[in-house]
Amino acid sequence: MANFSVADVQLLREQLGTGMLDTKNALVEAGGDLEKATEILRLKGAKGNAKRADRSTSEGLVAAREKGGTAWLIELACETDFVAKNDKFIALADGVLEAIVLAGATDLESALAAPAATKTVADVIDDQAAVIGEKIVLRRVSVLNGDKFEVYLHKTSKDLPPQVGVVLAYTGDDAETARAIAQHISFANPEYLTRDEVPVERIDNERRIVEEITRAEGKPEAALPKIVEGRLGAYFKQVALLEQDYARDNKLTVGRVAQAAGLTITGFARFKVGA
């Protein structure tokens, strides 16, 4: 009989979050050696993670935090909504975000490499994926620098953690309007702050498309430039935040609302789980 106690089983389960049967079997295989049993369980979890590598991760949560003039927004993805609302998964997201903030990570690569206790964020995620039994991925990390921030996390279902996250960076004192604009972003999904940020190739492609559409409609050749520019303006109202019609009053643009409130929006990030 293997030389281990119920206390040994409980200790390993608390440390690794593994199931009762897997833990007991590992201790049996290790002859009661806790260190060896830990290695066995981690290797088993790693093999499970490898088998899950090609699975889809369309569920999960978004989380955000700010510290000292910097704000972080992350998306932690999993396979099912059952896991997304699991306390262990939510705690994992909190721990991952804390490690990223403490490390001052600036992108996904540095976030995954951020130290988390004696491991890295990537290791911690892999370990928990093995415990939970699903593929878990830190899909995206966005980092904003700014004077002030408004964080808005939206639940698309009351049973799930936040699925849409927005961080708005701004200067000014009207926090209420800043929050309303962050809520607008969660709904309207702008891609850029201003039209000047839209890549030239995207503008050229959109111009080509609307010109072809306009010609196909039989519009007079002399009127083409004006019509095309007008339709390009409509495109900018879709993709550029400051030119979008404000969700609470479509007679105003977001830019005019911000200006009236004495706000200057310096940046934003928006994630939607699985999108």
N, C-alpha and C positions, 0 to 999 in steps of 0.2 A: 504493500500500500504506500502511496506517495506520502511524503512527510510534509504536510501542510495542514493548516487549520481553517476554520470558517472565517476567522479574522483575516487570514491571508487572502482568501477569496474576496472578502469585502473590501480590503485595501486596494487590490488591483482593480476592482470594478469602479471604485471611486476615482482612482487615478486615470483610468483609461475609458471609463464609460462603457465597458464591454458587457455582453450578456452573461448570465450566470453559468450556462452550460459551456460556452466558449472559454470562460475564465477557468473553470474547473478542469476542463480538458487540457488547457495549456499548462496548468500547474502539474497535472499528472504527467504530461509529456516531459516537463522540465524537472521532474523528480522533486518538486517542492521549491525549486530555486526561483525566487521572485524575479530576479533580474533576467534570467533565461526565459521565464514565462512571459515577461513583458516583451521581450524580443520576438517570441513566437507570435504573440497577439498582434504586434505591429507589422510583422511580415505578412500575416494573414490579411490584415487590413489593407496593406499595400497591394497585394494580389487582387483583392476585391476592387480597389480603385482602378487598377489597370483594366479589368474587365468592363468597368463602367465608363471608360474613357470616351466611347463613341455615343453615349446616351445624350439625349436632348435635355437641356436645362432651361425650361421656359417659365418656371416659377421662382419665387424667392422674395427678396425685400430690398428696399433702399434705406439708407441711413446717412445722416449728416452730422457734422460737428464743426465748430469754429474755435480757433485759439490764436490769440495774438496777431490779428490782422490776416489770418489765413483760414479758409474754410474748405472742408473736404466733403465730397459726396461719393458714396460707393453703392454699387449693386452687387449683392451676394446672391448667386443663383443656385437653384436646386431643381430636382426633377418634378416634384409633386407639391400641391398646395398643402397636403397633409404635413409634410416636413417643414414647409415655409412657416407654418404657425406653431411648430414644435418649440418648446422652451429652450431646448439645447441649441437649435439652429439660431434662434433669436439671440441667445447668449453668445454664441460664436460670432455673430455679426458685431455685437457690442465689443467683444474682445479684439476682433480684427480691426475695427475702426479705431479703438484706443491705441493699439500698437502702431497703426499707420500715422496717427496724429503725433504720438510721442517721438516717432522716428523722423517726422517732418518729410514724409515721402512726397514726391512731386509727380509721380506717374504710376502706372500699373506695375511696371517692372520693379521699381524701388519699393512699392507697397508690398509686393509678394516677398521681397527680400528683407523686409523690416523685422527686427528682432521681436520675438514674443516669448518672454521668459527665457528658456534655454534653447528655443527653436526659432524658426522663421514663421512668418504669417503663412507661407505656402505649406510648411510642415503641419502647422496647427489645423489648417483646412483639410489637408489630406487625412490627418488622424481622425478628425471628426466625421469625415465622409465615411471612413471605415467603420466607425461606431454606429452612425446613423443608417448606413447601408444605401446611400444614394450618392450620385455624383454631385459635388458641390464645387462651385467655381466663383472666384472673385472676378467678375466679368469686366467691370469698369471702375475707374477712379478718376474723379475730376477735382482739380485743385484751383481755388480762386484766391487771389490776394485783393484786399480792399480795405476801405475805411470802416464800413458797417456792412452787416449781412442780414438778410431775412431768409430763414429756412422754412420751407413749407413741405410737409410730408402728407400725402393724400392716400387714404385707404379706399380702394375700389370695392372692397367687401369688408363688412364689420368684423368678419371672422378671421381676417388675414392681417398681417403687418402691412405697413405702407408699401404701396406698389408704384407710386409716382413721387419722385422727389425733386425739389427745386431749391437751388441756392441762388439768391440775388445779391450781388455786390453793388453798393451805392454810397453816395455821399448825400447828406441832408438830414433833416430832423423828423420828417413825417413817416414814422414807422408804420402807421396804419395804412397809408397809401402804398408803401413798399410791400407790405404783406399782400395787399389786394393785387398788385402787379405780379407778385410771385404766384398767386393763385391763378391769375390770367395765364401765365406761362405754362402752368401745369395743364391747363385746358387747351390753349392755342398751339402749343408745341412749336415755337419759333426755332429756327436753326441758327440765326445770326442776330447780333445786336443791331447793326445798321446795314444798309445796302452796300456800304463800302467794304464790308467784310465778306460779301459773297464772292467766291472765286470767279475770276474772269471767264474761265472755261464754262462754268455753269451759266453765266449770263449770256455768253455767246451761243450756247446750245439752246437756251430758252428763246433768244431772239430769232434764231433760225426756225424753231418750231412755230412760233407765233407768226412769223412772216409767211411760212408755208400755208398755215391755216388761213391767214388773211387773203393771200393770193387765191386760194381755193374757193373762197367766198365771193370772188369776183369783184373785190373792192378796186376803185380807181387807182392806177399806178401812182398818181401824184399824191394820193392820200395815204399811201402805205407807210411812210416813215412815221407820221403822226399816230396812226392807228397802232403800229407796232410798239412805239414808245409808251402809248397808253396801256397796252396789254402787259408790257414789261413792268409798268408801275403796279399793276394788279398782282404780278408775280412777287414783287418786293413786299407788298402788303401781306403776302402769305408767309414769307420766310424771314423777314427782318422785324424783330420785336418792336422797335420804336415806330415802325410804320403800320403795324397791325391795328385794326379797329379794336378798341378797348372792350373787353368782355362785358363790363358793367354799363357801358354807354357807347354804342357803336357809332355815334356821331363824333366821337373823339378818337384820336390815335393814342396809343400808349405813350408816345413821345410828348404829346401835349399834356396828358394827365400828369406825367412825371414833372414836366416843366412847371406846371401850375402849382404843384406841391413842393417846389423847391428841391426836387431830387435830381441827381445826376446818376444814371445807371451806368456802372463801369464794367459790368459783366454778369453772366449768369450761366448756370449749368442745369440741365434737366435730364433725368433718367426715368424711364418707365420699364418695369421689369419685363424682360422678354422681348422688348422692342429694339 
